[in-house]
């Protein structure tokens, strides 16, 4: 078709009406700009999700520390409280607490109080039963049946 100074005509078949496209319009450039905008949006969304996940982890760390500090003067947390609050067994709570404490600075007095209330030996004594079969390693069900 013939182009004018104002633009080119695309389409024109009986099924597709014709439309005028400005001169200098490059569909490839348009696709690239569209792709770049979508990519930038996906990267921004991924960054927002990452920041949200980090803030969620930081919140869990703060919650565990606050919970341990509240219960430390009483000699530790009752078993049902750790399950209700965090959905974990007491030995897992203690394990997680000491993992957190190994990564952040803590004053000596607080560390001693937490050590008395939540001893590391409690993890070894009350941790997972070493005789109980696990489904991940041995593919055994409770009772020892495959």
Protein Blocks (a to p, Z undefined) as FASTA:
>chain_A
ZZdfkbcceehifklccddddehiafklmmmmmmmmmmmmmmmmmmmmmmmmmmmmmmmm
mmmmmmmmmmmmnopacfklmmmmnopafklmmmmmmmmmmmpccdfklmmmmmmmmcfk
lmmmmmccfkbccfklnopaehhiZZ
